[in-house]
Amino acid sequence: MLRDTLGYFNTTPPIEWCFVEFYKYRKQQTNFKKSFDLEAFNLQKALIHLSEKGTTEEKEYAVKLSSTLKICDWVKNGWGAHQDYEEFFRENL
């Protein structure tokens, strides 16, 4: 699974990494889960991997995206209904 998740990062320059484009890429994969939580978990695992094993530039952008993902998770858990995010994820990606 990590290999499939890393595919986006291996084909996209770090400066262009974007959550929406990542999910669009993942949607094209046969093992896409259509679950925000599962895909966000896999994204976080990929970002941790890149922050530890990537190039200097990949590490920098992986840390930035990982921090943003944590903030999104805090907002989701604190301000929004979890179900709303799952529904949005299914309908828009």
DSSP file (Angstrom, degrees, kcal/mol; ACC not computed):
  #  RESIDUE AA STRUCTURE BP1 BP2  ACC     N-H-->O    O-->H-N    N-H-->O    O-->H-N    TCO  KAPPA ALPHA  PHI   PSI    X-CA   Y-CA   Z-CA
    1    1 A M     >        0   0    0      0, 0.0     4,-2.4     0, 0.0     5,-0.2   0.000 360.0 360.0 360.0 -40.0    0.0    0.0    0.0
    2    2 A L  H  >  +     0   0    0      1,-0.2     4,-3.0     2,-0.2     5,-0.2   0.896 360.0  55.7 -60.1 -38.5    2.8    2.4    0.8
    3    3 A R  H  > S+     0   0    0      1,-0.2     4,-0.9     2,-0.2    -1,-0.2   0.916 109.1  46.4 -59.2 -44.0    4.2    1.9   -2.7
    4    4 A D  H  > S+     0   0    0      1,-0.2     4,-0.5     2,-0.2     3,-0.4   0.901 114.1  47.8 -65.5 -41.1    0.8    2.9   -4.2
    5    5 A T  H >X S+     0   0    0     -4,-2.4     3,-0.8     1,-0.2     4,-0.6   0.894 109.5  52.7 -67.0 -40.1    0.6    5.9   -2.0
    6    6 A L  H 3X S+     0   0    0     -4,-3.0     4,-2.3     1,-0.2    -1,-0.2   0.696  87.8  84.3 -69.5 -18.0    4.1    7.0   -2.7
    7    7 A G  H 3X S+     0   0    0     -4,-0.9     4,-1.2    -3,-0.4    -1,-0.2   0.885  88.9  50.5 -52.1 -43.4    3.4    6.8   -6.5
    8    8 A Y  H XX S+     0   0    0     -3,-0.8     4,-0.9    -4,-0.5     3,-0.6   0.935 112.4  46.0 -59.9 -46.9    2.0   10.4   -6.4
    9    9 A F  H 3< S+     0   0    0     -4,-0.6    -1,-0.2     1,-0.2    -2,-0.2   0.791 109.9  54.5 -70.1 -27.7    5.0   11.7   -4.6
   10   10 A N  H 3< S+     0   0    0     -4,-2.3    -1,-0.2     1,-0.2    -2,-0.2   0.719 115.7  38.2 -76.5 -21.3    7.4    9.9   -6.9
   11   11 A T  H << S+     0   0    0     -4,-1.2    -2,-0.2    -3,-0.6    -1,-0.2   0.457 109.0  67.4-108.4  -3.5    5.8   11.4  -10.0
   12   12 A T  S  < S-     0   0    0     -4,-0.9     5,-0.1    -5,-0.1    -1,-0.1  -0.968  85.6-115.3-121.7 130.9    5.1   15.0   -8.7
   13   13 A P    >   -     0   0    0      0, 0.0     3,-2.3     0, 0.0     4,-0.4  -0.377  30.7-118.6 -60.8 140.5    7.8   17.5   -7.8
   14   14 A P  G >  S+     0   0    0      0, 0.0     3,-1.5     0, 0.0    -4,-0.0   0.830 112.4  61.2 -51.6 -37.3    7.6   18.3   -4.0
   15   15 A I  G 3  S+     0   0    0      1,-0.3    43,-0.0     3,-0.0    -3,-0.0   0.739 106.2  48.3 -64.2 -20.0    6.8   22.0   -4.6
   16   16 A E  G <  S+     0   0    0     -3,-2.3    -1,-0.3     2,-0.0     2,-0.0   0.404  78.5 130.9 -99.1   0.3    3.6   20.8   -6.4
   17   17 A W    <   +     0   0    0     -3,-1.5     2,-0.3    -4,-0.4    -8,-0.0  -0.319  30.2 168.6 -59.5 134.4    2.4   18.4   -3.7
   18   18 A C     >  -     0   0    0      1,-0.1     4,-2.4    -2,-0.0     5,-0.2  -0.992  41.2-131.6-152.0 137.1   -1.2   19.0   -2.9
   19   19 A F  H  > S+     0   0    0     -2,-0.3     4,-2.6     1,-0.2     5,-0.2   0.927 107.7  49.1 -57.4 -47.9   -3.8   17.1   -0.9
   20   20 A V  H  > S+     0   0    0      1,-0.2     4,-2.3     2,-0.2    -1,-0.2   0.921 113.0  46.3 -62.2 -44.6   -6.5   17.4   -3.6
   21   21 A E  H  > S+     0   0    0      2,-0.2     4,-2.4     1,-0.2    -1,-0.2   0.868 110.3  54.8 -66.4 -35.1   -4.2   16.2   -6.3
   22   22 A F  H  X S+     0   0    0     -4,-2.4     4,-2.7     2,-0.2    -2,-0.2   0.947 110.1  45.5 -60.4 -47.9   -3.0   13.4   -4.1
   23   23 A Y  H  X S+     0   0    0     -4,-2.6     4,-2.2     2,-0.2    -2,-0.2   0.863 110.9  53.0 -67.1 -34.7   -6.5   12.2   -3.6
   24   24 A K  H  X S+     0   0    0     -4,-2.3     4,-0.8    -5,-0.2    -1,-0.2   0.916 111.0  47.6 -63.3 -41.9   -7.3   12.5   -7.3
   25   25 A Y  H >< S+     0   0    0     -4,-2.4     3,-1.1     1,-0.2     4,-0.4   0.942 112.0  49.2 -61.7 -47.9   -4.3   10.4   -8.1
   26   26 A R  H >< S+     0   0    0     -4,-2.7     3,-1.7     1,-0.3     6,-0.2   0.847 101.0  64.3 -62.6 -34.5   -5.3    7.8   -5.5
   27   27 A K  H 3< S+     0   0    0     -4,-2.2    -1,-0.3     1,-0.3    -2,-0.2   0.807  98.2  56.2 -60.2 -28.2   -8.8    7.7   -6.9
   28   28 A Q  T << S+     0   0    0     -3,-1.1    -1,-0.3    -4,-0.8     2,-0.2   0.613  89.9  94.5 -78.6 -12.4   -7.3    6.3  -10.1
   29   29 A Q  S X  S-     0   0    0     -3,-1.7     3,-1.5    -4,-0.4    -3,-0.0  -0.556  79.2-130.6 -82.6 145.7   -5.7    3.4   -8.2
   30   30 A T  T 3  S+     0   0    0      1,-0.3    -1,-0.1    -2,-0.2    -3,-0.0   0.741 106.5  53.6 -67.8 -22.4   -7.5    0.1   -7.9
   31   31 A N  T 3  S+     0   0    0     -5,-0.1    -1,-0.3   -30,-0.0     2,-0.2   0.171  73.4 138.5-100.4  19.5   -7.0   -0.1   -4.2
   32   32 A F    <   -     0   0    0     -3,-1.5    -5,-0.1    -6,-0.2    -6,-0.0  -0.463  42.3-154.5 -62.8 131.3   -8.5    3.4   -3.4
   33   33 A K        -     0   0    0      2,-0.2    -1,-0.1    -2,-0.2     3,-0.1   0.603  14.7-138.4 -91.2 -13.1  -10.6    3.0   -0.3
   34   34 A K        +     0   0    0      1,-0.2     2,-0.4    59,-0.1    56,-0.1   0.801  68.6 115.9  57.0  29.3  -13.2    5.8   -0.7
   35   35 A S     >  -     0   0    0      1,-0.1     4,-2.6    54,-0.1     5,-0.3  -0.987  60.3-151.8-130.0 121.1  -12.7    6.5    3.0
   36   36 A F  H  > S+     0   0    0     -2,-0.4     4,-2.9     1,-0.2     5,-0.3   0.927  97.8  50.5 -56.8 -46.5  -11.3    9.8    4.2
   37   37 A D  H  > S+     0   0    0      1,-0.2     4,-2.2     2,-0.2    -1,-0.2   0.920 112.8  44.6 -60.9 -46.1   -9.9    8.2    7.3
   38   38 A L  H  > S+     0   0    0      2,-0.2     4,-2.3     1,-0.2    -1,-0.2   0.921 117.1  44.6 -66.3 -43.3   -8.2    5.3    5.6
   39   39 A E  H  X S+     0   0    0     -4,-2.6     4,-2.6     2,-0.2    -2,-0.2   0.887 113.2  50.7 -69.5 -37.8   -6.7    7.5    2.8
   40   40 A A  H  X S+     0   0    0     -4,-2.9     4,-2.6    -5,-0.3    -1,-0.2   0.888 110.1  51.4 -65.1 -38.0   -5.6   10.1    5.3
   41   41 A F  H  X S+     0   0    0     -4,-2.2     4,-2.2    -5,-0.3    -2,-0.2   0.932 112.1  45.7 -62.4 -46.3   -3.9    7.4    7.4
   42   42 A N  H  X S+     0   0    0     -4,-2.3     4,-2.2     2,-0.2    -2,-0.2   0.879 111.8  52.4 -65.2 -37.8   -2.1    6.1    4.3
   43   43 A L  H  X S+     0   0    0     -4,-2.6     4,-2.5     2,-0.2    -2,-0.2   0.933 108.9  49.9 -61.9 -45.4   -1.2    9.7    3.3
   44   44 A Q  H  X S+     0   0    0     -4,-2.6     4,-2.4     1,-0.2    -2,-0.2   0.903 109.3  51.5 -61.6 -41.1    0.3   10.3    6.8
   45   45 A K  H  X S+     0   0    0     -4,-2.2     4,-2.4     1,-0.2    -1,-0.2   0.909 110.8  48.7 -61.1 -41.9    2.3    7.1    6.6
   46   46 A A  H  X S+     0   0    0     -4,-2.2     4,-2.7     2,-0.2    -2,-0.2   0.906 110.8  50.0 -65.1 -41.3    3.7    8.2    3.2
   47   47 A L  H  X S+     0   0    0     -4,-2.5     4,-2.5     2,-0.2    -2,-0.2   0.888 110.2  50.1 -66.4 -38.2    4.6   11.6    4.6
   48   48 A I  H  X S+     0   0    0     -4,-2.4     4,-1.3     2,-0.2    -1,-0.2   0.936 111.3  49.7 -62.7 -45.5    6.4   10.1    7.6
   49   49 A H  H  X S+     0   0    0     -4,-2.4     4,-3.0     1,-0.2     3,-0.5   0.936 113.3  45.8 -57.9 -47.5    8.3    7.8    5.2
   50   50 A L  H  X S+     0   0    0     -4,-2.7     4,-2.1     1,-0.2    -1,-0.2   0.866 108.9  55.2 -66.2 -36.2    9.3   10.7    3.0
   51   51 A S  H  < S+     0   0    0     -4,-2.5    -1,-0.2     1,-0.2    -2,-0.2   0.746 119.1  34.6 -69.5 -21.0   10.3   12.9    6.0
   52   52 A E  H  < S+     0   0    0     -4,-1.3    -2,-0.2    -3,-0.5    -1,-0.2   0.800 134.4  20.9 -97.6 -36.2   12.6   10.2    7.2
   53   53 A K  H  < S+     0   0    0     -4,-3.0    -3,-0.2    -5,-0.2    -2,-0.2   0.513  99.1  98.4-115.5  -8.5   13.9    8.7    3.9
   54   54 A G  S  < S-     0   0    0     -4,-2.1    -4,-0.0    -5,-0.4    -3,-0.0  -0.049  79.8 -82.7 -78.1 179.8   13.4   11.4    1.2
   55   55 A T     >  -     0   0    0      1,-0.1     4,-2.9     4,-0.0     5,-0.2  -0.190  52.6 -94.3 -68.6 172.2   15.7   13.9   -0.3
   56   56 A T  H  > S+     0   0    0      1,-0.2     4,-2.0     2,-0.2     5,-0.1   0.920 129.2  45.8 -57.2 -44.8   16.2   17.2    1.5
   57   57 A E  H  > S+     0   0    0      2,-0.2     4,-2.3     1,-0.2     5,-0.2   0.910 112.6  50.0 -66.7 -42.6   13.5   18.8   -0.5
   58   58 A E  H  > S+     0   0    0      1,-0.2     4,-2.6     2,-0.2     5,-0.2   0.905 109.7  51.7 -62.3 -41.7   11.1   15.9   -0.1
   59   59 A K  H  X S+     0   0    0     -4,-2.9     4,-2.2     2,-0.2    -1,-0.2   0.927 109.4  50.3 -60.0 -45.4   11.7   15.9    3.7
   60   60 A E  H  X S+     0   0    0     -4,-2.0     4,-1.8    -5,-0.2    -2,-0.2   0.938 115.9  39.9 -59.6 -49.9   10.9   19.7    3.9
   61   61 A Y  H  X S+     0   0    0     -4,-2.3     4,-2.7     1,-0.2     5,-0.2   0.832 112.1  56.5 -73.2 -31.5    7.7   19.4    2.0
   62   62 A A  H  X S+     0   0    0     -4,-2.6     4,-2.5    -5,-0.2    -1,-0.2   0.911 108.2  48.0 -64.5 -41.5    6.6   16.2    3.7
   63   63 A V  H  X S+     0   0    0     -4,-2.2     4,-2.3    -5,-0.2    -2,-0.2   0.911 112.2  49.7 -65.0 -42.0    7.0   17.9    7.1
   64   64 A K  H  X S+     0   0    0     -4,-1.8     4,-2.1     2,-0.2    -2,-0.2   0.941 114.3  43.7 -62.3 -47.9    4.9   20.9    5.9
   65   65 A L  H  X S+     0   0    0     -4,-2.7     4,-2.7     1,-0.2    -2,-0.2   0.892 112.0  53.7 -65.6 -38.8    2.1   18.7    4.5
   66   66 A S  H  X S+     0   0    0     -4,-2.5     4,-2.0    -5,-0.2    -1,-0.2   0.907 108.7  49.1 -62.3 -41.9    2.2   16.5    7.5
   67   67 A S  H  X S+     0   0    0     -4,-2.3     4,-2.0     2,-0.2    -1,-0.2   0.906 111.9  48.9 -63.3 -41.8    1.7   19.5    9.8
   68   68 A T  H  X S+     0   0    0     -4,-2.1     4,-2.5     1,-0.2    -2,-0.2   0.893 108.7  53.4 -64.7 -39.9   -1.1   20.7    7.6
   69   69 A L  H  X S+     0   0    0     -4,-2.7     4,-2.1     1,-0.2    -1,-0.2   0.890 107.7  50.9 -62.6 -39.6   -2.8   17.3    7.7
   70   70 A K  H  X S+     0   0    0     -4,-2.0     4,-2.3     2,-0.2    -1,-0.2   0.905 109.7  49.9 -64.3 -41.4   -2.6   17.3   11.5
   71   71 A I  H  X S+     0   0    0     -4,-2.0     4,-2.5     2,-0.2    -2,-0.2   0.921 109.8  50.9 -63.2 -43.3   -4.3   20.8   11.6
   72   72 A C  H  X S+     0   0    0     -4,-2.5     4,-2.7     1,-0.2    -1,-0.2   0.893 109.8  50.9 -59.7 -40.0   -7.0   19.5    9.2
   73   73 A D  H  X S+     0   0    0     -4,-2.1     4,-2.7     2,-0.2    -1,-0.2   0.903 109.3  49.8 -65.5 -41.5   -7.6   16.5   11.6
   74   74 A W  H  X S+     0   0    0     -4,-2.3     4,-2.1     2,-0.2     5,-0.3   0.921 112.5  47.4 -63.3 -42.9   -7.8   18.8   14.6
   75   75 A V  H  X>S+     0   0    0     -4,-2.5     4,-3.5     2,-0.2     5,-1.1   0.937 112.6  49.6 -62.7 -46.1  -10.4   21.0   12.8
   76   76 A K  H  X5S+     0   0    0     -4,-2.7     4,-0.8     1,-0.2    -2,-0.2   0.929 116.5  41.1 -58.4 -47.0  -12.3   17.9   11.7
   77   77 A N  H  <5S+     0   0    0     -4,-2.7    -1,-0.2    -5,-0.2    -2,-0.2   0.762 125.4  35.5 -75.5 -24.9  -12.4   16.5   15.2
   78   78 A G  H  <5S+     0   0    0     -4,-2.1    -2,-0.2    -5,-0.2    -3,-0.2   0.815 131.5  17.9 -98.2 -34.1  -13.1   19.8   16.9
   79   79 A W  H  <5S+     0   0    0     -4,-3.5     2,-0.3    -5,-0.3    -3,-0.2   0.629 113.7  52.8-117.7 -17.9  -15.3   21.8   14.6
   80   80 A G  S  <<S-     0   0    0     -5,-1.1     2,-0.4    -4,-0.8    -1,-0.1  -0.873  80.2-105.8-125.2 155.4  -16.9   19.5   12.1
   81   81 A A    >>  -     0   0    0     -2,-0.3     4,-1.2     1,-0.1     3,-0.8  -0.627  26.0-135.9 -75.9 130.9  -18.9   16.3   12.1
   82   82 A H  H 3> S+     0   0    0     -2,-0.4     4,-2.0     1,-0.3     3,-0.4   0.879 104.7  58.8 -53.1 -41.5  -16.8   13.4   11.0
   83   83 A Q  H 3> S+     0   0    0      1,-0.2     4,-2.5     2,-0.2    -1,-0.3   0.853  98.6  58.9 -60.5 -36.2  -19.7   12.1    8.9
   84   84 A D  H <> S+     0   0    0     -3,-0.8     4,-2.4     1,-0.2    -1,-0.2   0.893 106.4  47.5 -61.4 -40.2  -19.7   15.4    6.9
   85   85 A Y  H  X S+     0   0    0     -4,-1.2     4,-2.6    -3,-0.4    -1,-0.2   0.898 110.8  50.7 -68.8 -41.1  -16.1   14.8    5.9
   86   86 A E  H  X S+     0   0    0     -4,-2.0     4,-2.3     2,-0.2    -2,-0.2   0.926 112.7  47.0 -61.5 -44.1  -16.7   11.2    4.8
   87   87 A E  H  X S+     0   0    0     -4,-2.5     4,-2.4     2,-0.2     5,-0.2   0.931 113.0  48.1 -64.7 -46.2  -19.7   12.3    2.7
   88   88 A F  H  X S+     0   0    0     -4,-2.4     4,-2.2     1,-0.2     5,-0.2   0.914 111.2  52.1 -59.2 -43.3  -17.8   15.2    1.1
   89   89 A F  H  X S+     0   0    0     -4,-2.6     4,-1.3     1,-0.2    -1,-0.2   0.917 112.0  44.9 -60.3 -46.2  -14.9   12.8    0.4
   90   90 A R  H  < S+     0   0    0     -4,-2.3    -1,-0.2     1,-0.2    -2,-0.2   0.888 117.8  43.4 -66.5 -39.7  -17.1   10.3   -1.3
   91   91 A E  H  < S+     0   0    0     -4,-2.4    -2,-0.2    -5,-0.2    -1,-0.2   0.777 120.9  36.5 -80.0 -26.6  -19.1   12.8   -3.4
   92   92 A N  H  <        0   0    0     -4,-2.2    -1,-0.2    -5,-0.2    -2,-0.2   0.518 360.0 360.0-110.1  -6.4  -16.2   15.0   -4.5
   93   93 A L     <        0   0    0     -4,-1.3    -3,-0.1    -5,-0.2    -2,-0.1   0.401 360.0 360.0-123.8 360.0  -13.3   12.7   -5.1
